[in-house]
Amino acid sequence: MLHFIIGGILAFCLTFYTIPVIIRVAIAKKLFDEPDYLRKIHIKPIPSLGGLGVFIGFMMCLLLTVNIKDVSEFQYYIATFLIIFFVGVKDDILILSATKKFIVQFLVAAILLFKANLLITNMQNFLGFSQINPMISYLLTFFTIVVTINAFNLIDGVDGLAGSLGFISCAVFGTYFLINGNTSYAILGYGFAASILAFLIYNFHPAKIFMGDTGSLLLGLVNSILVIKFIETAPYYKVFSIDASPAVGFGILLLPLMDTLRVFGIRIINGRSPFSPDRNHIHHLLLDRGMNHMTVTVTCAFLSIFFTVSAFLLQSLGSTWLIVGLGASFFAVISGLYFTKRKAFMKVIKREKVYDVPAEEETRVSLNTLLKRRPKAVAEEG
């Protein structure tokens, strides 16, 4: 327990005191995330290497508190963290194509599957399936890893959003493993949550730094490991067992997972690459209703907590009905946002007298961006 507490404090402090140094270096070397009003929301250059600070705090926590002799798979986890870290840093500085990042994700997934033996082998009666075929097990686990990594990477579009959702999920998984005496995985969850918490101090609106792909890819990777371990072990713990573990794990990560799958589906239906940019994510829909960064982040965080608590409380429904219910609730929220988006968007434009917005931009440019351009767009009255 002492190692557990020391690890969390160490992760928080190292990240907290490293971030200001990274900000100064990024400013000196001009390592910024440049604004692009058609694709990005911020209007001035912001350093984007915050994930470096998260990585330092998190890795030191793991290396000093987890006994790899007891959990041999952690050596492979650490190897994948290093791979994702270096790819993220390169992407934040030089920009990598989606294809190259996917190849790296494939490599990372292969290490986790074949070396760490991290597999989903039982669906706990979801759609009538329990123990599943080894080939299906590998495909399902690969899909889970890749989608989770991309889910956190793609939802990182508003100050504090990805970090807040990642903090909630890691803290929930960490708490569950701690209650059941799985200290190593509890440290994995809490160590990353502590690092993210320190980072959020600098990332809440107005953000002084972004986590970049260095942080968001690592955030997705850690959560993919935690959720797969949760699905596999939760039904067999004596203190707090969960039979519907696939559904509860899905509920904990529901917001980033479902939002990513939904957006991917829209892009594919429209004949576009699933990795092509657009403004269909849930944070874009909330921004287009006139919300600011802080309100969007807090709203999504509360939604994530709601889905997480609901998943735990309603686990008696079983995996199938719980997943159906959670998915339906998510799409009910999205439908409400789509139904009100256009009306709210035009109402704010009219109120703020932003009259010269090209029609094709109305669904792509955030209200905050438009309002920043308001002085040039105010029409003479009378």
C-alpha angles and dihedrals in degrees: 000000000000090000089049093055094041091050093054093047091047093050092049096046096045092050093043094053095038097055096067089052090051090049092053093047092046091052092047093049094037093238097161140151098237119218120252112178094205094054108015134051104212117089102205134046112277127188109252106194099092089120088069090065092046091050093051095051094043096047094048089051092053097043094050101041110030119079103217090196088068095044106030093178089070091076088064092044089055090048091055091046089055092049093049091045095055093044090049093050092049091048092049091052106031104014121240126216119252089246094058092047090050091052089054091048088052090053092048092049090049091054091050093047102042103027106028091035090224103165141153102228102161129045093193095234096313104163086350095302121128118154106024135208114272093239092051088046092057093045094047093048092047090050091049093051096047096043093047092049091050093042093064092038093055098041090057093101105112131051109276096356105113091037093051094048090045092049091052095048095044092047091049093049091043092051092048093051091045092053089052095047098250094136099172094057090040088058090047090056099038094040092057092041090054092050092048091048091056090047092051090062087070097033104055114104121319086038119211091191140008125224091229122194088306089069103029095050091048090047091054093046094052091048092049090055093046096048094047091049089047093051092049100044108028096084092056104049116110099210100049113000122182118199094187092054096145090055095044091047088049090051093053091054096029100117099055094034098050093040091054095045090047093050092044089052093051092050094048092047088052090052095251134124112273087232096053115115125254141142102255101106118114092251090056091052090051093046090052089057089062099263121143126227096269094048092049092050094047092046093051092045091054090047090052091050090047093053091045095051091043091052092053095043096046099042089116088074088074130239098289100049094038092054091046091050095047092047092049091050091052093051090047088058092046092047090053091052093048091048094053101031100088094043094048092044094054093042092059092044089053093046093050093042096238095155106154100067112135110240093237090057097053094086096039108043120072120236090241090058092048093049090052086058092047098106089064093044106048112121122218111256125222 
